[in-house]
């Protein structure tokens, strides 16, 4: 009977240690953001009256639905780059990878997604490139969508419109397939994977169009989630003819706030997101409501991300145990004799 080599044992221990460190770092980042959000809720929550929690649950569900087009596009990018993950594995990696944004630098998003999706049919370096393609598309569409709404309906926000245009261009240009291929080659990423340039031939304008369509739906749903949060605050939309009147503003606010928070590299964009949300919504809803809504939006989305990530992380193990139990039952049932 052969025994495992000391080198193999050390590799296994190092992989286990790396997973534990990643887990602890992510937990610490999430805990920090949750603690800050709870403190803000305690500070400002009493200024608006009793919160209608049913609307917050609806906001969390809508946010989860908004993440599905994003995850689907990332799956499409992986397929275009010649990878063959299952749809469930790609979606699981995408959702759990969300938690990496609460760690400084945002690099943990790449680490989590690639480590969870890599396998026999997915190369780690190609998966990492797919993360960057998906992220740049998110920024480009969000900035363009937000900038268009502000330019049409809220022209007085000249500074934010300029920010949206600059961020949108900076993200849009690299997503053009020929330019993205040249950037990857220029950065010599192909040294990590000699076949990477071959994989990049799968990038085309059809894939880019799919990404823009997916993120148009995603950003619209995230604005709708913000509207549900506003509905949870007594009297927030009372001055409007209809709550839907506020939806374009909330879509623009969410898009610009999330992109600015992402570019800031702060954990979860904490502070930057809330600042932009309040800047855009305070003139319409009043400062107390704008402050509370911004904080509640963060709490609501974080809870949704944590709950979904826990479910998706545990689910494969539960399914494996169920299959093992079913197989054990099948083996224990005696085979009936063949009638002659």
N, C-alpha and C positions, 0 to 999 in steps of 0.2 A: 504494500500500500504506500503510495507516494505521499510525501508531506509537503506542505506549502513552504516555499523558500522564504528566508528572512526578508529579502528585498520586497517580495509580494506582500508580506505581512505589514511592512512599514508603509507601503503605498496605500493599503487599505486603511490603516490607522490615520494617515495624513488626510485621505479623502473624508473620513469620518470627522476628523478635527476641523477641516475646512467647512463642512456642512454645519457643524455646531456653531462655529464662529459666525458664519453668514446668518444663521437663525437668530443668534443673540443680537447681532448688529441690527437686523431688521426689527426685532421686537423692541429694542431700545429706541429706534427711530420712531416707530409707531406710537410707543408709550409716551414719548416726549410730545408728539403732536396732539395726542388725545388729551394729555394733561393740560397743555396750553389752551386747547379749545374749550375744555370744561371750565377752566378758570375764567375765560372770556364770557362764557354763558352765564356764570354766576354773577359776573360784574354787570352785564347789560340785560340779562333776562327779565329783571323786574320792571324795566321801563316800558314794556309793551303789553303787559297783561298775560292771561293764561294762553299757553300754546296749544293748538289743536294737533295732537300727535298723529292722528290718522293721516293728515296731509304729509307729515314727515315720512311716514312709512311709504306713502305713495311716491314721494320724491326719491327715496332710496331704491324702490323698484324700478322707477323710470331711469335712474342713473345706471342700474345694472343692465337694463335693456339697451341703453346708449353705448355700453361697452361691447355689445355683441357685434355691431358692424365693424368696430375697430379690430376685434379679435379675428373676425372673418377675413378682413383685408390682410392682416399679418399672415394668416394661413395661406391666402392666395399668393402673397409674396414668396413664402417658403416654397410653394409648388412651382412658381415661375423660376425660382433659382435651382430647380432640380431636386428639391428635397421631398420626402414622402412621409411626413408625419400623419397620424390620424387627426381628424378634425377635433376630436375630444382632447387629445394630448396638447394640441396647439392652443386651444381655448383655455385649458387648465393652466398652461405656462403663462399665457397672456395675463389672466386675471391675477394669479399669485404674484406675477412680476410687478403688478401695480404697487405692491407694498414696498418695493425697492425705492420708490420716489421719496419716501420718508427718511431715507439715509442721505447724508450730505454728499453732493456730487452727482447724484443720479446714476452712477455707474452700476449700482446694485440692481437696477432694473435689467440691465443687459446680463448680469451674472445669473440672476434668478431665471429669466426666461430661457437663456441658452442651456443652462444646466438641467432645466426641467423638460425641455423639448428634444435635446440631443439624444441620439441613440443609433441603432443600426442603419436607419434610413435618413438621419439628419446629422450633418456635420456641424460642429460647434462654431467654426469661423463663419460659415455661411449663415447660420442662424443669427449670429451677432450682426452681420451685414443687414439681414432682414429687419432687425430691430431698428437700425438707423434709417432704413428706407421708410418704414412705417411711422417713425417719430417725425421725420422731416415732412412727411405728407400731412400728419396731424397739425403741425405748426403752420404749414403753408395754407391749408384749407381754413383753419381757425382764424388766422390773420386776415385772409381774403374775405371771409364771410363777415367777420366783425367789422373790418374796415369799410366794406360796402354798406352795411347797415348804418354805421356812424356817418358816413359821407352823405347818405341819402336823407336820414331822419334827424341826425344830431350833428349838424355841421359846426356848431359852436365848440365841439370837442376837437379842436385842431391838433393839439399835441398828441392825443390818443390815436387820432386818425393817422398821423405821421408815423407813430410807433407801429401801428398795424401794417402800414405799407412797407416800412423798412423790414420788419420781421418776416412779412409774407414773401417779399422778394428774396431775402437771404435764405429762406427755407425752400422756396419754389424752384429757384435755379438749380440747386443740386439734385432735385428730384427728377429733372429731365434725364431720361435714360442715357443718352450719349455722354452727358456731362458727369453723371454719377459714376459711370464706368471709368472715365478719365481720372476722376478724383481718387477712386480706389487704387488705380494703377500708380498715380502720382505719390500717394501716401505709402506705396510699397506694401500694402496689406496682402498682396498676392504672395509675398514671401512666406506667410503663415499657411497658405494653402495654394499650391501651384495650379490647382484646377479652378480657382475662384474666378478668374477671368472668363473661363468657359461657362461657369454658372451664371455670370452676369449677362450673358447673351439673352437670357430669358426675360430681362427687363424690356418693356416696350410701352408705347403710349396707351395701349388698351389697358394694361395693368394700372397705369397712372390714372386713367379715367375711372376705373373701378374704385381706386382709393379716394378720389375726389367725391364720388357719389356716396361711398360708405361714410366718409367723414362729414358730408353735408347732413346726412341723416343723424349721425352721432351728435354733432354740435347742436342740431335742432332739438334733439331729445334732452340734452343737458340743459338747454335753456328752459325747456318744459319742466324739468326737475326743479330748477330755480323758481319757476312760477308756482309750483306746488309748495315750496318752502314759504313763499310770500303768502300763499293762501292759509298757511298754518298760523300766521300772525294776525291777531284780531285787528280789523280795520286797515290792513295794509293796502288793499286794492279798492277800498271803499270810494275813493275819489275818482276812480276810473269808470268810464261808461261800461266797459266789459274787461274782465281780467286778461283776455287775449290781446288787448291793446298794448300790454306791457311786454308781450313775448319777444318782439324784435329787439328791444332794449336789453332784455335779460340774456338773449342769445349772444349779443355783442359783448355784454359785460362778462359772461362766463368765458367766452372764447379768448378775449384779450387778457383776462385775469389769469387763466390757466397757462397761457403761453408765456406771459411775463414771469409768472412764478417758475415755470420750467427753465427759462433762460437765466433766471437769477441764481440757479443751482442751490438755493436754500432748501432744506428738507421740506418737501411738500409745497414749496413756494410760500411757506408760512409768512404772513404779514404782507407780502407783495400782492397776493391774490385778493386779500381782504381790502387792501388799500384801493385797488382799481374797482372792485365791486362797489365799494362805498362811494367812490368818486362819481360813478355813472348812475347809481340808483338813488342817492340822497336827494338830488333835485326833484325827483318824482315822488318818492315815498317818504321823505323826511329822514334826517340823520339817525334817530333812534332805531327806526325800523330797518334802515340800510345796514347799520352795524350788527343788529341781532340776526338779520337774514344772512349776512355774510358768514357769521360764525356758525349758525345752524346748518348752512349748506355744507361747510367743511365737516362738521360732526356727522351729519347725515351720510355724506359720501364715504367718510372713513369707516363708519359702522358697516355700510353696505359692502365695502371692499374687504373688511376683515371677516365678516360672516361668510361671504362667497368664497374667499380664499380658504377658510377653514374647511368648508364643505368640500370644495374641490380637492384639497390636499388629502383629506381622509377618505374620500369616496373610492379611489382605486384600491386601497387596502381593504375596505369593507367588501368590495366586489370580489377581490381575490379570495378572501376568507370564505365568502358565500360559495364561490365555485369549488373551493377545496372541500367544504363541508358537503356539498351536493355530490362531489366525486366520491367521497368516503362512504356516503350513504349508498350510492350506486354499486360500489365494490362489495358492500356488505350484504346486498340482496342476492340470494342464491339464484343461479340460472335454472329455470324449470327444465325438466327433461323433455327431450323431443319425442313427441308422440309417434308411435309406429303404426 
